[in-house]
Amino acid sequence: MADINIFDLPVNRKSTASYKWDSSSHTDLVPMWVADMDFRTAPAVTAALIRRAQHGVFGYTKVPDAYFEAVTSWFREHHQFLIDRREILFTTGVVPAISAVIKALTKPGDRVIVQTPVYNCFFSSVRNNQCELIENPLRYQNGTYQMDFDDLEQKAADPGVKLLLLCNPHNPVGRSWTAEELRKLGQICFRHQVLVLSDEIHCDLVYQPHQHIAFATQGEEYRAKSVTFSSPSKAFNLAGLHVANIICADESFRKKIDKALNINEVCEITPFAVDGLIAAYTEGFSWLAELKPYIYSNYRFLCEFIRQHLPQLHILPLEATYLVWMDCSALNRSAKKLAADLLEHQHIWVTDGTVYGDAGEGFLRWNIACPRIQLQRALERFYCFLR
């Protein structure tokens, strides 16, 4: 008998206070929305957390040298990103990190560029710091997305613009930005004294032949005039541990960010966060190497299903993340209404594209990080609804 793929094994998450599974009253819900995976994390991470739990004392935690060594080694080995441990500030998550950095490096009324459609928490992080959101919409052409550099040049030239929030890789459109694209973006921003904040939380979920390019690796100016956000939470399914890192080479910026983390009271992490990250980055690579092909095989399965049964829809190329961007514009329905009807009538929970800005109209976002049988069930219900 063939070996069973560990990622094919369903995990019952109902009634576990799961935000993804327990936010609906539907007993037969198939949730394909919020960005956490329906897979157990790497066994090494589970073992580390069990050891910590068995210790039985969960007091205030001093982050040890091993934590910083795990982060720097991981990025050196897997992303050719050389980080001095002094450049690392730990915190509870990438969203709190982004909010703290905006607080640190702007004043109310400053403007921040985002490239829509984009991760929805970018909007709240900008507005919660009393800054103005400026959109540099991505260009949707020939079934994929490109940066609009002409529009970016115009927007960045506004002296009120202080920051650009880069999603690298991009959620929800699945792009893994190339070195050429990142360099051109940097040249425009630096020409106009705009700092780049690069959210790289999905950096470990990039599929061949693409590779993740850290923005800060593109030269000294890119390193000095940017801030990078990272976390093992997406690749290793650790969102509930609440751990992330801010990487900032400029000492003056780093001091301001450290102060903002303290003002926002997100400057401490738990013993489980520490041990989980260390285990993921030091012992989790082989598990991740098995996970990525499984997710990509789910993507191919979804593409083939749509090709056979719903060819009027377009699935965008998945270069990175486990979030599939589906062009449903041929249906001539609003994305919000379509997503709501799918939840009400078929109990499939996918994300309405306009959550990511007006540029997401006509699209749905699907989270395919789940056992194949769950994806198949959702797609069959989707087809049944549209038929």
N, C-alpha and C positions, 0 to 999 in steps of 0.2 A: 504494500500500500504506500502511495506517495506520501511524503512528509507534508503535514499541514502547515501552511504559512501562518506564522504567529499573528500576522495582521488581519487574517481572515476570521480570527476568533472574536465573536461579539463580546463586549463588556457591558453588563447591565448597569447603566448610570441613572436609571430612574429612581426617584426617592432617595437620592444621595445629596440633595441640596445643590444639584448641578444647574447652573444658570442656563446652560444650553438645553437640557432635557426637562427641567422642572419649572420652566417659565410659562408653560402652556398646560391647560387642563385636558387636552386631548390624550387619551390613553394609548392611542396608536400613532402618536406623533413620530414623524421622521424628520429630525432637525438637521438641516444642512446650512446653518446660518453662522452663528458667532464663531470666531476663529480660535477654537481649541479642537484637538483631535480626539477621536473616539478609540484611541489605542492606549494601552498601558505604556508608561515610560520605559526607558532602558532599564533592564534588570539591575545594573550597577547603581543606578539612582535609587531604585526601591530599596536595595540592600543598605545603602548609606543612610537613608531615612529611617529604616528599621533600627539600625544601630543607634542612631541618635535618639529615637523614641525609647529604646530600651534603657538608655542612660537614665531617663526619668527626671532630669532637671533641665528646665527650659528658661534659664535666666537671661539677663542681658548679654549680648554676644559681642565679643571683640572679633572683628574680621581678621583672620590670620594671614600670614604670608602665603600659605598654600593657595588661598583664594586668588590673590593677585597673580601668582605663578600660573595657575590654571588658565586664567583669562589671557595673559600675555602669550603663553605657549600655544593655546588654541588658535589665536589669530595669526601668530607667526607661522605655524605649521600649515594651516588650512586656507589662509587668505593673504599670506605674504604682507601682513600688516604688523609692522614693528612698533610695539607700544611700550613706553616706559611706565612702570607701575605707578609712578607719581602722577601720571596723567589720568588715572582712573578714579572716578568718584562712584561709589555704589549707592543704590537707592532701591525703592520698592517696585518700580515698574517703568517702562518706557514712557507711558503717558505722563505720570508725575514728573519724570525727568524732563520731558519736553516743556511742560508747563513751568518748571523751575528755571530752565535755561532761558525761556522767553522772558520771564520775570527779571532774570539777572541782566539780560543784555538789551532790554528795551525800556522805554518809559511809556505810560499811557498815551495813546494817540499815534504811536509809531505804526508803520505798516509792515505786514509780513506776507510774502508771496507763497502761495500753494499751487500745485499743479493738478488741477481737477480733471477727471474724478479721482478723489483721493481719500485715504483713511479718514473717517468722519471725526475722530478725536482731534485731528489737526485743527478743525474749525473751533471746537470748544476751547482748546488750549490757547489759541490766539485771542478769542473773544473774552475768555475769563481773565486775561491779563490786560484788558481794556485796549487792545491793539486792533487795528483795522485789517481785515482780510482782503488781500488782493489776489485775484485768480489769474493764473497763467495757464489756460486750459491746454491739455494735451491735444494733439491733432490726430483725429481718427481717420485714417486713410488706408484703403486696400485691406481692410479687415484687421488692422493693428494700430498701435499708437506710437507717435513720435513726439519729441519735445518741439514746441514752437519757439525757436530761438529769436525770431524777429519780434514776436510779442514780448518775450522775456526781456530783450534789450530795452524795449520801450518802457516796460513796467519797472525794471530795475533802475532806470535813469531817474526816476522820481526820488528826490532827496529824502522824502519821508519814509522810503522803504529801507529797513535796516536788516531784515533777515529773509532768507528763503528756506522753507521747510521742504526737504527732499525726501521722497519715499524710495529707498534704494535697498533691495528690489521693491517694485511698486505694487502696492495693494490699493485697488482691486484689479488692475489691468494685467498683472502677471509679467511685466517687463523686468528683465535684468539689464540695467543700463550698461552700455559699453564704455570702455575707457575714453573713446573719442567723444561720446555724448557728455560724459562727466567733465571732461576737460573743457569742452566748449561752454557748458553751463558755468563752470568755475571762472573762466575768463570773463564772461559777461558780468557775473556777480562782483568779482573783485575789481573790475574796471569802475564799478559804481559804488564801491565800499559797502557791499552787501555781504554779510556773513552767511554761511551755509550750515544748516542744522540737518544732518543726515541720519534718518531713522533706518537702521540696518538690521532690524529685528528678524527679518526673513533671510538673512545672508547665508544661512546654512541649508537652505532649501532651494537650491538652484540646480537645474537639470542640464546634462550634457546636450549639445556642445557648449552651452553657455557657462560662464563662471562669474562668481561675484567679484566685483571690483569695488573695494572700499574707497570712498571719495577721498579720504585723507592720504591715500597712497600715491596720488597723482603728482606729487611734487611738494616742495617745502611750503609754498604759499598755500596750497590746498590743506596741508596739515595745520598751518598756523591760523588760517582764517575759517576754520570749520570746527564743529562739534559733532561727534559720532555717538549714536545711541545703540546699545546692543543688549541682548538677553538670550539665555537658552530657552526661554519660555515657549517659543513657537516650535523650534526643531525638536525639543525633548518633551513637549506638552507639560510644562511646569508653570503655567500662568498662575495657578493657585498658591504657589510658593512665594510669589511677589519678590522678584529679584531682577535687577537690571544694572547696567553700567553706563556711565557717561565718560567718554574719552575726549579729553581736551588738552591739547599741547600748550596752549597759551596760558601762562601762569596767572596773568591778570584776569583773564576771563574765568579761569578755574576758581579763583578766590571769590569772585562774584557769584558763581554758580553754587559753590559750597555754602555761601551765606543764604542764597535763595532756598536751597534744600532744607536748611535749618529753619528758615522762616515758614516754609510750607510743611514742616514737621515730617519730612520723608527722608530722613538722614540715617535711619537705622534699619537693619534687616535681621531676620530671625535666624536661629541656628539651623533650621531646616533649609532655609534659602542658601546659607553658606555651604552646607554639606551637599545639597542637591546640585548646586552649580559645580562644585569641585568634582563630584562624581561624573556629571555629564561631560565635562570638558576633559577629564583625564581617562575615563573608562567607557565613554559612550559612543565612540566613533563607529565601531563595528555595527552596533544597532542602527545608527543613523544611516550607514551605508546600505543596510537592508530596507530601511523605511522608504528612502527616496525612490527606488525603482517601483515599490508597491504603489506609492501615490501616483507616480507617472503612469503606471499601468491602469489605474483608475481613470486617469485623464483620457487615455486612449479608449477605454471602454465607453466613457461618456461620449466622446467624439463619434465613435462608431454607432452608438445608439441614436444619436441625433441625426447622423448622416442617413441612417436607414429609415427612421420613423418620422423625423421632423426636419427635413432638409431645408425648410425656409428659414431656420434659425442658424446663427453663425457662432461658433465657439472660437474664442481668440486663442492664439498660441500661448501655451503655458511655459514660460521660460523659468519661472520661479514662483514660490509660495505653493500652498495647496488650495488656493482660492481661484475658481474658474469664473471668468467673466463671459457671460452669455448674452449675445446680441439678439434681443427678442423684438426689435423694432418692426419686423415684418408682420407682427400680430396686430399692430395698430391699437395697442392698449397701453395705458399708463403703467409704468413699472410698479408703482405703489398699489394700484388696483389689482394687477396681476399677482403680486406677491400675497396680498391680502386674500384674494380668492383661492389661491393655492392652499393657504393655511386653513381657510374656513371649510373648503369643500373636499380637499384631499389630505389635509393634515400634514402637508409638506411645508417646512419652514425654510425658505430661502430669503436672501436679503434683497430688498428693493434697491435698484441702482441709484436712485436719487438721494439715498442716505449719504452718498459720497459726492454730493453736489448736483446741480442741475445738469451737468454734463453726463450724468449717469442715467438720464431718462432713456427708457427703452431697453435697459439692461437688467439682468439679475446676476447676483453673485452666489456661487455654489461652493460650499466647503466640502471637498471630496476626501478629506483625511478621515476615512471611516472604512470598516470592512466592506468588501465588494457587494455583499448581499444587501447591505443598507443602501448603498448607492443605487443598485439595481431596483430596489423597491421604490425609491424616490423617483427614479426616471420613469418607471412604469406608471406610477400615479400621475406624473407630469404629462405623459402621453395620453393617458386616459382623460385627463381634464381638457387638454387641448383638442382631442379628437371629438 
